[in-house]
Amino acid sequence: MSSADCLFCKFVSRDVEPDVVAETEHSLAFRDINPQAPTHVLVVPKRHVANAGELAGASADELADVVLLARSVAESEGLGGDYRLVLNTGAGAGQSVFHAHLHLLGGRAMQWPPG
């Protein structure tokens, strides 16, 4: 998939307007349209990369920015230190949009194993 066809790239460019929660120079956080927890926010790098492994290989700083923005959102959402961060890589792991994204989940007790 090219970045021109990518939904999350359209969110970053604001061609499609997501429910933005927070933003940095390198990352965008927005509410998931199909929440799996009371707080379910996706944090994406603004640059198009297919998955978390590709992002880590391209820029550890941008991957760190995604995680730090997720931490900031968790604090602003009142989650304290109780939240889950999930990075799915590949269709078999549940990735449905092939632009790296981190799921921030919180606001309820989490179960283990997750899936």
N, CA, C and O of each residue as an XYZ file, in Angstrom:
460
protein
N       0.843     -1.183      0.000
C       0.000      0.000      0.000
C       0.885      1.241      0.000
O       1.841      1.336      0.769
N       0.565      2.156     -0.840
C       1.312      3.411     -0.868
C       0.761      4.346      0.195
O      -0.367      4.181      0.659
N       1.559      5.322      0.572
C       1.102      6.277      1.580
C      -0.107      7.078      1.084
O      -0.901      7.558      1.893
N      -0.252      7.227     -0.232
C      -1.400      7.954     -0.786
C      -2.715      7.221     -0.517
O      -3.772      7.848     -0.439
N      -2.650      5.890     -0.376
C      -3.839      5.079     -0.128
C      -4.048      4.767      1.351
O      -5.025      4.109      1.708
N      -3.161      5.223      2.201
C      -3.160      4.851      3.611
C      -4.095      5.757      4.430
O      -3.966      6.981      4.407
N      -5.030      5.138      5.148
C      -5.973      5.892      5.971
C      -5.259      6.738      7.015
O      -5.617      7.898      7.222
N      -4.252      6.172      7.676
C      -3.571      6.927      8.733
C      -2.757      8.084      8.163
O      -2.614      9.117      8.819
N      -2.223      7.928      6.954
C      -1.560      9.062      6.299
C      -2.569     10.166      6.010
O      -2.243     11.350      6.105
N      -3.796      9.780      5.658
C      -4.850     10.770      5.431
C      -5.225     11.466      6.736
O      -5.595     12.640      6.724
N      -5.134     10.756      7.860
C      -5.356     11.383      9.166
C      -4.252     12.397      9.452
O      -4.523     13.521      9.873
N      -3.007     11.988      9.218
C      -1.860     12.873      9.475
C      -1.979     14.142      8.638
O      -1.735     15.238      9.145
N      -2.350     14.013      7.364
C      -2.464     15.176      6.478
C      -3.764     15.949      6.695
O      -3.939     17.043      6.159
N      -4.669     15.377      7.478
C      -5.998     15.936      7.768
C      -6.905     15.944      6.537
O      -7.878     16.697      6.484
N      -6.584     15.102      5.546
C      -7.517     14.892      4.448
C      -8.774     14.204      4.986
O      -9.878     14.421      4.488
N      -8.585     13.377      6.005
C      -9.670     12.799      6.793
C      -9.390     13.230      8.220
O      -8.269     13.070      8.703
N     -10.390     13.775      8.908
C     -10.174     14.355     10.238
C     -10.449     13.329     11.338
O     -11.602     12.959     11.560
N      -9.408     12.867     12.025
C      -9.621     11.953     13.145
C      -9.986     12.737     14.407
O      -9.936     13.967     14.419
N     -10.352     12.018     15.460
C     -10.608     12.624     16.769
C      -9.255     12.722     17.482
O      -8.887     11.845     18.264
N      -8.524     13.802     17.198
C      -7.156     13.975     17.691
C      -7.161     14.224     19.193
O      -7.941     15.023     19.710
N      -6.264     13.515     19.877
C      -6.093     13.648     21.322
C      -4.842     14.467     21.625
O      -4.847     15.306     22.527
N      -3.771     14.222     20.869
C      -2.499     14.903     21.097
C      -1.632     14.740     19.858
O      -1.905     13.917     18.983
N      -0.570     15.557     19.810
C       0.304     15.546     18.636
C       1.673     16.072     19.027
O       1.801     16.938     19.892
N       2.690     15.533     18.375
C       4.042     16.069     18.474
C       4.515     16.343     17.047
O       3.763     16.179     16.087
N       5.736     16.751     16.932
C       6.313     16.979     15.599
C       6.317     15.697     14.769
O       6.159     15.742     13.549
N       6.501     14.545     15.439
C       6.685     13.284     14.720
C       5.540     12.290     14.849
O       5.518     11.291     14.131
N       4.581     12.540     15.754
C       3.540     11.553     16.036
C       2.170     12.204     16.185
O       2.052     13.388     16.499
N       1.130     11.388     15.948
C      -0.254     11.835     16.086
C      -1.009     10.792     16.899
O      -0.887      9.593     16.648
N      -1.791     11.253     17.877
C      -2.613     10.365     18.705
C      -4.079     10.710     18.480
O      -4.466     11.877     18.520
N      -4.892      9.679     18.244
C      -6.315      9.888     17.988
C      -7.107      8.701     18.520
O      -6.573      7.603     18.677
N      -8.378      8.935     18.794
C      -9.241      7.891     19.348
C      -9.564      6.829     18.295
O      -9.830      7.139     17.134
N      -9.532      5.572     18.734
C      -9.882      4.451     17.873
C     -11.389      4.481     17.615
O     -12.169      4.750     18.529
N     -11.799      4.208     16.384
C     -13.228      4.239     16.056
C     -13.958      2.977     16.522
O     -15.188      2.937     16.514
N     -13.207      1.945     16.930
C     -13.790      0.706     17.449
C     -13.104      0.374     18.775
O     -12.337     -0.586     18.855
N     -13.377      1.166     19.817
C     -12.617      1.029     21.067
C     -12.815     -0.327     21.741
O     -13.923     -0.860     21.796
N     -11.706     -0.869     22.251
C     -11.702     -2.142     22.953
C     -11.548     -1.956     24.457
O     -11.460     -2.933     25.201
N     -11.516     -0.709     24.902
C     -11.405     -0.359     26.317
C     -11.969      1.053     26.466
O     -12.102      1.765     25.471
N     -12.301      1.472     27.686
C     -12.809      2.832     27.864
C     -11.896      3.903     27.263
O     -12.378      4.877     26.684
N     -10.603      3.725     27.397
C      -9.641      4.579     26.686
C      -8.955      3.708     25.647
O      -8.294      2.728     25.991
N      -9.111      4.059     24.385
C      -8.427      3.347     23.300
C      -7.998      4.400     22.282
O      -8.795      4.904     21.491
N      -6.720      4.705     22.337
C      -6.131      5.735     21.481
C      -5.061      5.076     20.628
O      -4.299      4.241     21.114
N      -5.004      5.448     19.363
C      -3.937      4.994     18.478
C      -2.908      6.106     18.366
O      -3.256      7.281     18.247
N      -1.647      5.726     18.406
C      -0.553      6.684     18.226
C       0.253      6.214     17.027
O       0.740      5.083     16.991
N       0.386      7.099     16.044
C       1.060      6.745     14.796
C       2.216      7.695     14.531
O       2.161      8.868     14.900
N       3.270      7.183     13.887
C       4.288      8.112     13.400
C       3.701      8.886     12.222
O       2.895      8.345     11.464
N       4.091     10.118     12.067
C       3.581     10.907     10.940
C       4.148     10.425      9.611
O       3.532     10.593      8.559
N       5.322      9.828      9.677
C       5.920      9.277      8.462
C       5.342      7.893      8.218
O       5.179      7.114      9.158
N       5.031      7.579      6.972
C       4.471      6.266      6.654
C       5.545      5.193      6.714
O       6.529      5.222      5.974
N       5.329      4.255      7.608
C       6.088      3.002      7.656
C       5.068      1.912      7.950
O       4.077      2.156      8.637
N       5.304      0.725      7.438
C       4.287     -0.324      7.478
C       4.013     -0.881      8.869
O       2.867     -1.201      9.185
N       5.037     -1.002      9.703
C       4.838     -1.646     11.004
C       5.904     -1.192     11.996
O       6.809     -0.432     11.651
N       5.784     -1.665     13.221
C       6.679     -1.225     14.297
C       8.131     -1.614     14.032
O       9.039     -0.835     14.321
N       8.357     -2.797     13.491
C       9.725     -3.218     13.197
C      10.371     -2.333     12.149
O      11.547     -1.985     12.259
N       9.600     -1.968     11.131
C      10.109     -1.069     10.094
C      10.401      0.312     10.682
O      11.394      0.945     10.322
N       9.534      0.779     11.588
C       9.750      2.073     12.227
C      11.012      2.048     13.077
O      11.807      2.986     13.031
N      11.204      0.991     13.846
C      12.403      0.885     14.689
C      13.665      0.879     13.841
O      14.669      1.491     14.204
N      13.608      0.179     12.701
C      14.758      0.136     11.809
C      15.029      1.466     11.128
O      16.181      1.802     10.854
N      13.983      2.218     10.856
C      14.128      3.500     10.159
C      14.529      4.614     11.109
O      15.353      5.461     10.764
N      13.941      4.620     12.325
C      14.210      5.715     13.255
C      13.804      5.340     14.669
O      12.627      5.397     15.024
N      14.782      4.959     15.467
C      14.508      4.669     16.877
C      13.953      5.900     17.583
O      13.150      5.768     18.507
N      14.365      7.089     17.165
C      13.858      8.322     17.772
C      12.357      8.487     17.511
O      11.618      8.904     18.403
N      11.905      8.164     16.304
C      10.481      8.280     16.000
C       9.672      7.221     16.752
O       8.556      7.495     17.192
N      10.220      6.026     16.899
C       9.551      4.998     17.687
C       9.446      5.455     19.144
O       8.401      5.287     19.774
N      10.512      6.024     19.671
C      10.479      6.541     21.043
C       9.440      7.649     21.169
O       8.751      7.732     22.187
N       9.316      8.494     20.159
C       8.343      9.582     20.197
C       6.915      9.026     20.271
O       6.079      9.575     20.988
N       6.634      7.962     19.550
C       5.316      7.329     19.588
C       5.015      6.850     21.014
O       3.928      7.093     21.538
N       5.974      6.177     21.627
C       5.777      5.642     22.980
C       5.654      6.775     24.005
O       4.815      6.713     24.904
N       6.482      7.797     23.871
C       6.402      8.925     24.798
C       5.084      9.685     24.663
O       4.533     10.148     25.661
N       4.580      9.818     23.444
C       3.292     10.472     23.269
C       2.191      9.617     23.894
O       1.271     10.156     24.509
N       2.271      8.304     23.749
C       1.295      7.415     24.384
C       1.322      7.596     25.898
O       0.266      7.651     26.528
N       2.498      7.687     26.483
C       2.613      7.907     27.929
C       1.961      9.224     28.323
O       1.246      9.287     29.323
N       2.199     10.271     27.551
C       1.614     11.580     27.823
C       0.085     11.527     27.744
O      -0.601     12.106     28.587
N      -0.442     10.841     26.743
C      -1.892     10.701     26.602
C      -2.456      9.914     27.784
O      -3.499     10.280     28.324
N      -1.784      8.845     28.189
C      -2.239      8.058     29.340
C      -2.349      8.938     30.582
O      -3.312      8.836     31.343
N      -1.356      9.801     30.779
C      -1.393     10.717     31.921
C      -2.557     11.692     31.790
O      -3.287     11.915     32.756
N      -2.738     12.273     30.608
C      -3.804     13.260     30.421
C      -5.198     12.627     30.484
O      -6.173     13.310     30.796
N      -5.295     11.337     30.191
C      -6.572     10.623     30.266
C      -6.839     10.098     31.675
O      -7.873      9.476     31.920
N      -5.908     10.345     32.603
C      -6.098      9.930     33.993
C      -5.879      8.451     34.242
O      -6.432      7.899     35.193
N      -5.083      7.796     33.405
C      -4.849      6.362     33.562
C      -3.776      6.047     34.596
O      -3.605      4.890     34.980
N      -3.054      7.068     35.047
C      -1.964      6.812     35.982
C      -0.943      5.900     35.337
O      -0.544      6.113     34.192
N      -0.524      4.896     36.063
C       0.446      3.946     35.529
C      -0.192      2.663     35.044
O       0.515      1.686     34.795
N      -1.525      2.635     34.902
C      -2.227      1.405     34.535
C      -2.785      1.496     33.125
O      -3.899      1.973     32.908
N      -1.992      1.032     32.173
C      -2.436      1.014     30.783
C      -1.630     -0.021     30.028
O      -0.585     -0.479     30.491
N      -2.133     -0.384     28.856
C      -1.456     -1.364     28.004
C      -1.091     -0.694     26.692
O      -1.865      0.092     26.145
N       0.094     -1.013     26.192
C       0.545     -0.577     24.872
C       0.685     -1.818     24.005
O       1.320     -2.794     24.405
N       0.087     -1.779     22.807
C       0.101     -2.933     21.907
C       0.554     -2.479     20.526
O       0.054     -1.489     19.991
N       1.500     -3.209     19.959
C       1.946     -3.003     18.581
C       1.727     -4.315     17.827
O       2.435     -5.291     18.073
N       0.766     -4.350     16.920
C       0.528     -5.528     16.093
C       1.325     -5.388     14.804
O       1.332     -4.323     14.186
N       1.996     -6.461     14.398
C       2.776     -6.438     13.168
C       2.340     -7.607     12.289
O       2.580     -8.769     12.616
N       1.701     -7.282     11.174
C       1.248     -8.289     10.223
C      -0.206     -8.665     10.423
O      -0.743     -8.576     11.527
N      -0.830     -9.084      9.341
C      -2.247     -9.441      9.369
C      -2.529    -10.572     10.349
O      -3.565    -10.568     11.013
N      -1.622    -11.538     10.447
C      -1.818    -12.661     11.362
C      -1.819    -12.254     12.823
O      -2.324    -12.988     13.672
N      -1.261    -11.096     13.122
C      -1.237    -10.580     14.492
C      -2.358     -9.576     14.738
O      -2.476     -9.028     15.834
N      -3.175     -9.337     13.724
C      -4.302     -8.433     13.890
C      -4.119     -7.046     13.308
O      -4.998     -6.197     13.459
N      -2.989     -6.792     12.642
C      -2.799     -5.471     12.033
C      -3.697     -5.372     10.807
O      -3.619     -6.204      9.904
N      -4.560     -4.340     10.779
C      -5.481     -4.177      9.654
C      -5.195     -2.918      8.839
O      -5.607     -2.825      7.683
N      -4.500     -1.957      9.426
C      -4.036     -0.780      8.693
C      -2.513     -0.863      8.687
O      -1.889     -0.876      9.747
N      -1.915     -0.918      7.506
C      -0.482     -1.175      7.407
C       0.318      0.119      7.394
O       1.063      0.426      6.463
N       0.123      0.853      8.471
C       0.893      2.046      8.862
C       1.146      1.787     10.339
O       0.198      1.585     11.098
N       2.396      1.791     10.757
C       2.726      1.482     12.146
C       1.819      2.257     13.084
O       1.597      3.453     12.897
N       1.297      1.577     14.093
C       0.483      2.252     15.098
C       0.519      1.491     16.408
O       0.572      0.261     16.448
N       0.489      2.259     17.462
C       0.506      1.729     18.811
C      -0.881      1.935     19.409
O      -1.444      3.026     19.326
N      -1.423      0.893     20.003
C      -2.706      0.986     20.697
C      -2.427      1.301     22.169
O      -1.675      0.584     22.829
N      -3.019      2.348     22.667
C      -3.005      2.680     24.089
C      -4.374      2.294     24.631
O      -5.392      2.854     24.223
N      -4.394      1.333     25.551
C      -5.640      0.826     26.122
C      -5.632      1.011     27.626
O      -4.627      0.725     28.278
N      -6.722      1.479     28.184
C      -6.807      1.642     29.626
C      -8.213      1.943     30.072
O      -9.145      2.008     29.270
N      -8.348      2.127     31.378
C      -9.645      2.454     31.950
C     -10.419      1.248     32.435
O     -11.551      1.387     32.899
N      -9.828      0.058     32.337
C     -10.428     -1.173     32.876
C      -9.295     -2.152     33.155
O      -8.176     -1.979     32.670
N      -9.596     -3.177     33.938
C      -8.602     -4.220     34.203
C      -8.332     -4.991     32.915
O      -9.261     -5.334     32.183
N      -7.071     -5.257     32.646
C      -6.670     -6.012     31.454
C      -6.459     -7.474     31.825
O      -6.010     -7.790     32.927
N      -6.784     -8.344     30.909
C      -6.615     -9.789     31.115
C      -5.323    -10.264     30.455
O      -4.801     -9.611     29.551
N      -4.811    -11.413     30.919
C      -3.646    -12.021     30.314
C      -3.870    -13.516     30.259
O      -4.286    -14.083     31.270
N      -3.627    -14.188     29.163
C      -3.052    -13.628     27.950
C      -4.087    -12.810     27.175
O      -5.290    -13.037     27.305
N      -3.611    -11.856     26.367
C      -4.511    -10.938     25.693
C      -5.274    -11.552     24.518
O      -6.349    -11.052     24.187
N      -4.791    -12.577     23.892
C      -5.504    -13.073     22.736
C      -4.984    -14.379     22.309
O      -5.476    -14.952     21.336
